[in-house]
Amino acid sequence: MSTIINFAEGEKNLDWIGLTDALAAGHQLPKAEIADAFLYRGKDTLLQRQAWIDGLGIAVKSATVFPENPAQDVPMIHGAVTLFDDAHGILAALLDFHLVTKWKTAGDSLLAARRLARPDSSNILIVGAGTVGRNLHAAYSAVFPDAKFTIWNRTQANAEKMAAEFDNMAVATDLETAVGEADIVTSATMSTEPTLRGDWLQPGQHVDLIGAYRPDMREIDDVALQRARVFVDSFDTTIDHIGELKIPLASGAIKREDIIADYYDLNAFKRTTNDEITLFKNGGGAHLDLMTSRYILDQFQAP
């Protein structure tokens, strides 16, 4: 009988460092086959992201997005992840969509930060006071336990609400100043125009970009990409798909060879100097959902 894992039970045995180790191990296996599928009914969408990794199994992540739900006091997004075993294609588990998404998204960025951010980073700026921002606080705290956090949000009241939830978080009122003072800048906004400016960046910083996922979205400008050493989680899910890179590549602001590596070349994820600026684009991808789901199931079943 297959296992059903809800959010609360599935999260009990999870560990951010353990997850990033599992993601690293997953990228030592053969490269994933991935595919996305969409169905539409007016404003409503069914999204399915699929991945197959030889040696790990198959995952299908299904999400329904109904934009008018909140007006009826119903959440906009619902979903589940179906995990099949590698040996025989047997249904292994049905996992809560939000559980997988939470740990996959923040864990994806944390793996890069463990390799690219300075180990002595002590000031972390989170841009965007939504659910992802809160998850980033949890993830980064696991690797940088003594760090102080700052939160900036377009609506300051939301930043103040988030900061009140944590003992080690202050509110930034000026984004340029906050960026200049940070060792790590992690951004999860829905911006279609750059919010972060390359002229604000300082030597030695690590920049983590999460929010942009469509071809018309970007959180940072061309100058930042030109000043930084740029890395991605997957060439296949970022370069031709997300505006953060697609737009400056098309304009000639950066070249394809300026993007140094993705996670299938983890040995390249390292600093060459303490003063360089590193930049990571988190694109997500169904293969990361598969790796995360397998980690969750393994931890759920552990004695």
N, C-alpha and C positions, 0 to 999 in steps of 0.2 A: 504493500500500500504506500502511495506517495505521501510525502510530508507537506503539511500546510503550516507556513510560518507567518504569524502576524507580527506587527511592528514591535509590540512590547516584549513578547517572548523572544523574538529574533535578535533583539538588540542587547540582551542581557550579557552575553559572553563575547561581545565584539570589542576589538581594540584597534585604535587607529594605526599604531605602528605595525601590528600584525597584519592589518589589511594592506598597507603599502608593501609589506614583504610579499604578500600573496599576489599583488598586482605585478611586482617585479618578476616573480617566478612565472606568472602567466605569460609574460613577454619572452620567456626563454623557450616556450613551446612554438610549434609551427604557427605562422601568421594566420590570424583569424580571417574567415570569410564573413563578410557583413553585408546586410541589405536592409533598406527601409521601405515601408509601404504605407500609403495614406488612403483613407476613404473619407468622403465628405458628405454632409447633409446640411446645406446652408452654411451657417456659422459653425456648426459642430464638426469635430474631427475625430477620427480613429487613427492613431499612429501605432505602427508596429515596427520595432527595431529587432533585428535578428542577428545572431552570431553563432558561428560554429568553429570551435578550436579543437583540432585533433589532439586527443590526450586529456581534454577537459570536459567536453560535452557541448550541448546546444542550449541556448537561451532565446526565448521570445518575450520581449517586453512590450506589453500592450497598454496603451493609455487612451482614454477618452477625454476630450477637451470640449466642454460645453460652456461657452462664455457667458450665457445668460443664467447659469445656475446660481451665482451669488445673489442675484436679485430675488431669488426664491429661497435664500438661506440654505443653499446646497453647495458644497465645494465644487469648484470648476473642473478639477482633474481627478480622475479615478483610474485605477489600473492594477495590473498584476504582472509578475514575471513567472513564466513557465520554464522550468529547468529540466532538461532531459539528460540522462546519463550517457557517457561516452561509449561504453562498450556495446550496448544494445538499443540505444535510443528510447529507453524506458522512462516514463515520467518519474522524475526524482523528487521534485518539490514544486509547490506553488507558493511564491513569496510576495509579501506586501510590496506594492509598487513604491510607496514613499520610503520604506525602509531601504530598499536597494538604491533608490535615487539619492537619498541623503548620504549614504556611506560611499557610494561610487563617486559622486561629484566632489565632495570635500577630500576624499582619499586620493583621487586623481591629482589634485593640486598639491597635496601633502607629499606625495612621492617625489615630485619635482623639487619642492622646497627642501626636502631632506638632502638632496644632492646639489642644489644650486644656490640656496640661501647661505649666508655666512652662519656658521654654527653659533656665533656669539650674538646673533640678532636678538635684540631686546625690546624693540619698539615696532609693533605690528599695526598697520592701518588697515581697517576693513572699510571698503567703500560699498555701501548698500546695506540697509538695516532690515532686510527681509529674512526669510527662513534660511536661505543659503548662508547669509552672513553669520547667523547664530551657529550654524553647523561648522563654519570655518573657524570660529572661535574655539569650539571644542576640539577640532582636528589640530590646529596649530598649537594649542595649549599642550597637547600630548608630546610634541617634539621640542617646544620652547616653553617649558613650564614656568620659567621666571619672567617671561615677557609681559610687558604692559601693552594694552590694546587701546586704540583710538578708533572711534566709529564716526564716519561722515555719511550723511544722507541728504538728498535734496530737500526733503521735509524734515526739519530739525527735530520736530516733536517725536518723530519715529526713532531718530537716533537717540534722543534722550530716554525714550521708553526702553530701548535695547540696552543702553549703558546701565540703566538702573537694575538690570537683571544680573550684572556681574560686578564683582569687587575690584577687578583690575582693568576696568574700561572707562575711558573719558570720552567726551563728545568734542569733535572738531567742528569749529564754526567756519574756518577758512581752509578749503581743500588744498590750495597751493602750499600753505604753511605746513599742513599735516603731512603732505607727501614729502616735503623737504626734510622733515624730522624723522621719517620712518626708515627702518631697516628693511622691512618687507611691506609691500603694498599689495593687498589682495582685493580684487574688485569683482562684484557680482551685481551688475545693474542691467537694465533693459535698454540701454542707450543706443540710439542709432547715429549719434554724433559723438566724437571723442570727448570724454569727461576729463581724462588724464592727459597732461601735456608733457612731452619729452623734455622741454626746457626746465621742468620742475625736478627732474630726477637727479639724484646725487650718486657719486661713485660708491660702489659696493652694495647697492640696493638689489633686491630681488623683486620682480613684479610678476604677479599672478593674475591672469585675466580669465574670467569664468563666464561672464554674463552673455556675451554675444554668441548667437547660435544661428542667425540667418545671414544671407548674403548682404543685407542692408544694415547690419549692426556692427558697431565697433565701439570700444571703450577707450582707446588710446590713439594718439595721432602718429603721423609718419615719423616725426622727429624721434619719438621714443623708440620706434622699431629700428631706426638708423643708428641710434646710440647704443643699443643693447645687443647682446648675444641672444639670439632668439631660438627657442625650443618649442616643440608641440608634443601632445600625447600621441597623435597619429597624423601622418601626412594625408592619409586617405580621407579623413573626416574633417579636415580644417582648411587646407590650402585652397581648394576649389569650391568650398561650401560656406565659409564664414567670412563676413566682411572685414573682420579684423586683419586678415591676411589677403583675402581675395582682392579687395579694393586697392591697397598699395602695390600689390603685385601687378595688377592690371595697369596702374598709372606709371609704373616704373620707379616708384619711390623706393622699393626694395626689389631684390632679385631672388629667384628661387634658391640659389646657393647661400643666401644669407640666413636661411632657416637651417640650423645646424644639424638637428637630429630629432627623431621621435623615440618613443619608448622601446622600439625594436632595436635600438642602438643605445642601450642604457649606459654603456661605458663612456659615451660621449657627454653624459650629463654630469659635468663637473666644472668647477671654477678654474680658470687659469691664473687669475690674480684676485687679490682681495678688493681691488678698486673697480673691477669691471661691473657693469650693470647686466644682470641676467633677466630674461623675460620668458615666461612660459604661457602658452595659450592652451587652455583646457577646452577641448572640443567634445568631451564625452565619448559616445560611441557604444554600440551594442556589445562589442567585445569586452569593454570594461564592465558593463552590466553583468556579463557572463562570469567574468573573474570574481566580481564582488559577490554574486549570488552563490557561487561555489564556495567561497570563503564563509559566507553566512551559514550555509547548510552544514559545512564541516564543523563550524563552531557550535551550531545548534545540536549536532549529534555527538559532540565530544563528551566523554564521561566526566 
